Amino acid sequence: MPSADEPFALIIFGASGDLTRRKLMPALWSLYAARTLPEPFAIVATARTEMSGEEFRRRMRETVGEFARLQPPSEGVWERFAAALRYVPGDPADAGLYARLARTLETLERARAGPPNRLFYCATPPSLYDDIIAHLGASGLAAPRPGGVTRIVVEKPFGRDDASARALDRQLAATFHEEQVYRIDHYLGKETVQNILVFRFANGIFEPVWNRNHVAEVQITVAESLGVETRGAYYEEAGALRDMMQNHLLQLLCLIAMEPPVSFDAGPVRDEKNKVMHALRPIDAARVEEVALRGQYGPGFAEARPVVGYRDEKGVAPGSRTETYAALRLLVDNWRWAGVPFYLRTGKRLAKRASEIAIRFHRTPHMIFRRSPGGVEANSLVIRIQPDEGIALTVAAKTPGPDLRLGPVRLDFRYGEVFGGEPPEAYERLLLDAIHGDPTLYARADWVEKAWQLLQPVLDAWSEAPGAPLCAYEAGSWGPAEADRFIARDGGSWRKP
Ligand SMILES: NC(=O)c1ccc[n+]([C@@H]2O[C@H](COP(=O)([O-])OP(=O)(O)OC[C@H]3O[C@@H](n4cnc5c(N)ncnc54)[C@H](OP(=O)(O)O)[C@@H]3O)[C@@H](O)[C@H]2O)c1
């Protein structure tokens, strides 16, 4: 692995876009401001929009002011960072762009103690990945160079089904070795998500109860209160299953369900996650309705103001059948988890923004406090990913008074309270890992393919059967009423985060 002070160049495709503006540049600046970005570095940005380098730097200063976790302490410090930014306008489908990029890189590398590592970043719509990868190959920019490592970061979505994911992998494999390819799932860079592994494998007391003997069910929720905002056209092609379930929620499931890896290194960690994917019970195409449910939001309220339904959003077809809510019931067929249901749900325009994993344990085998009115809740452990990041364990306690009454209390750890300040953004950690060559928190090709394979029967059922149910729910609610019946079949109910 290259050391932290090796020079590097980052080349961003799609640099006039939303991701660069809201995530990449603010993250790069914050890394620089925190003195964690290896130096010397150069950032070469490219997109079709015509603008000068000066104009690009001005825009990036603005975006850092708006979105970065850390702010420039003075314009002088910003200028030192900005001196490393270059903008090369051009169409990613045009071979001429790559010759210009190569010249810019060579000039920078000569001036900055080259030959550095190069990291290409595809921050364009995925329809352009083919062109970018092919031109990087044909221009020689992807080729290994003496003294420097070349890598490529690919943004999600990695394909839109099993077949297209394989096609993208073939395209990548024709130009890059798998160890050069970094498939980013920004959920894996979140502090609380990384903490799942620390919580499980750096504490001795949880692992003995982390199995079917003690765990009754697992619920994974990624709820958004926002609608599709300006991304209606994109969302029409994606839907909740592709946009969230295939990547973020399945990754979370793997972190909860995986066996202890032999070390916290990319190979062992990703191998264990893959084993979970192999253990997930395949979905029977004839019985999709038993394990998957979809919904779409209608008009309602968000933060007390009226909002339109999905079909009235900009860029959405009036008769759209794209799901904005999806729920799955999955089983992990191995010794640890046999028979434990994993419920996954995600949706837009839900009652609140909340991502969490809730592990409900079995009740005590025998209850001696029978006279306590209302009974006693089973213990539960809730890992809050956002907002209010933290971990809470619910236990029964005696409530004050002469009677022996029991009630649930929460032993609650809150990141903000304990560590203070803003945790680093997921993109900061992930960019740094890609620069250093550590793919532990990135998705591997075989994992991605397995995830598409698992969901393909659901994708088929929802796209091919015109009558496949699409349950309506009111914006600002917790999803369709059918979702409550879906989980009630097993005797359970959804947690309210
Ligand atoms: N935005 C997010 O929050 C977010 C989150 C997770 C993942 N992603 C993924 O990150 C990638 C980039 O997202 P984004 O929201 O930044 O995308 P975007 O704003 O739609 O596009 C990025 C840039 O790509 C260029 N582009 C668009 N269509 C093009 C075309 N037909 N030919 C050539 N260039 C074209 C545009 O620049 P020019 O017009 O100047 O060429 C645009 O500014 C996508 O794969 C997305 O799925 C985004």
PDBQT file of the ligand as one rigid body, heavy atoms in Angstrom, charges set to zero:
ROOT
HETATM    1  N1  LIG A 501     -25.644  13.440  -6.620  1.00  0.00    +0.000 N 
HETATM    2  C1  LIG A 501     -25.575  12.607  -5.616  1.00  0.00    +0.000 C 
HETATM    3  O1  LIG A 501     -25.839  12.948  -4.474  1.00  0.00    +0.000 OA
HETATM    4  C2  LIG A 501     -25.156  11.181  -5.856  1.00  0.00    +0.000 A 
HETATM    5  C3  LIG A 501     -25.158  10.283  -4.765  1.00  0.00    +0.000 A 
HETATM    6  C4  LIG A 501     -24.721   8.972  -4.973  1.00  0.00    +0.000 A 
HETATM    7  C5  LIG A 501     -24.301   8.588  -6.237  1.00  0.00    +0.000 A 
HETATM    8  N2  LIG A 501     -24.328   9.475  -7.272  1.00  0.00    +0.000 N 
HETATM    9  C6  LIG A 501     -23.852   9.018  -8.579  1.00  0.00    +0.000 C 
HETATM   10  O2  LIG A 501     -22.768   9.844  -8.974  1.00  0.00    +0.000 OA
HETATM   11  C7  LIG A 501     -22.792  10.057 -10.371  1.00  0.00    +0.000 C 
HETATM   12  C8  LIG A 501     -22.853  11.546 -10.650  1.00  0.00    +0.000 C 
HETATM   13  O3  LIG A 501     -24.017  12.077 -10.053  1.00  0.00    +0.000 OA
HETATM   14  P1  LIG A 501     -24.455  13.595 -10.281  1.00  0.00    +0.000 P 
HETATM   15  O4  LIG A 501     -25.698  13.766  -9.496  1.00  0.00    +0.000 OA
HETATM   16  O5  LIG A 501     -23.306  14.507 -10.044  1.00  0.00    +0.000 OA
HETATM   17  O6  LIG A 501     -24.807  13.564 -11.824  1.00  0.00    +0.000 OA
HETATM   18  P2  LIG A 501     -25.163  14.763 -12.755  1.00  0.00    +0.000 P 
HETATM   19  O7  LIG A 501     -25.109  16.064 -12.035  1.00  0.00    +0.000 OA
HETATM   20  O8  LIG A 501     -26.409  14.388 -13.465  1.00  0.00    +0.000 OA
HETATM   21  O9  LIG A 501     -24.007  14.650 -13.850  1.00  0.00    +0.000 OA
HETATM   22  C9  LIG A 501     -22.639  14.967 -13.607  1.00  0.00    +0.000 C 
HETATM   23  C10 LIG A 501     -22.068  15.634 -14.835  1.00  0.00    +0.000 C 
HETATM   24  O10 LIG A 501     -21.970  14.713 -15.912  1.00  0.00    +0.000 OA
HETATM   25  C11 LIG A 501     -22.036  15.439 -17.138  1.00  0.00    +0.000 C 
HETATM   26  N3  LIG A 501     -22.983  14.819 -18.073  1.00  0.00    +0.000 N 
HETATM   27  C12 LIG A 501     -24.291  14.590 -17.878  1.00  0.00    +0.000 A 
HETATM   28  N4  LIG A 501     -24.846  14.013 -18.977  1.00  0.00    +0.000 NA
HETATM   29  C13 LIG A 501     -23.847  13.900 -19.870  1.00  0.00    +0.000 A 
HETATM   30  C14 LIG A 501     -23.782  13.383 -21.197  1.00  0.00    +0.000 A 
HETATM   31  N5  LIG A 501     -24.851  12.872 -21.798  1.00  0.00    +0.000 N 
HETATM   32  N6  LIG A 501     -22.595  13.407 -21.837  1.00  0.00    +0.000 NA
HETATM   33  C15 LIG A 501     -21.505  13.921 -21.243  1.00  0.00    +0.000 A 
HETATM   34  N7  LIG A 501     -21.515  14.425 -19.982  1.00  0.00    +0.000 NA
HETATM   35  C16 LIG A 501     -22.664  14.418 -19.304  1.00  0.00    +0.000 A 
HETATM   36  C17 LIG A 501     -22.572  16.827 -16.813  1.00  0.00    +0.000 C 
HETATM   37  O11 LIG A 501     -21.525  17.754 -17.014  1.00  0.00    +0.000 OA
HETATM   38  P3  LIG A 501     -21.413  18.591 -18.378  1.00  0.00    +0.000 P 
HETATM   39  O12 LIG A 501     -22.808  18.836 -18.876  1.00  0.00    +0.000 OA
HETATM   40  O13 LIG A 501     -20.688  19.808 -17.964  1.00  0.00    +0.000 OA
HETATM   41  O14 LIG A 501     -20.644  17.664 -19.249  1.00  0.00    +0.000 OA
HETATM   42  C18 LIG A 501     -22.915  16.769 -15.342  1.00  0.00    +0.000 C 
HETATM   43  O15 LIG A 501     -22.602  17.940 -14.669  1.00  0.00    +0.000 OA
HETATM   44  C19 LIG A 501     -24.005   9.280 -10.885  1.00  0.00    +0.000 C 
HETATM   45  O16 LIG A 501     -23.592   8.019 -11.296  1.00  0.00    +0.000 OA
HETATM   46  C20 LIG A 501     -24.894   9.154  -9.674  1.00  0.00    +0.000 C 
HETATM   47  O17 LIG A 501     -25.720   8.016  -9.728  1.00  0.00    +0.000 OA
HETATM   48  C21 LIG A 501     -24.738  10.754  -7.099  1.00  0.00    +0.000 A 
ENDROOT
TORSDOF 0
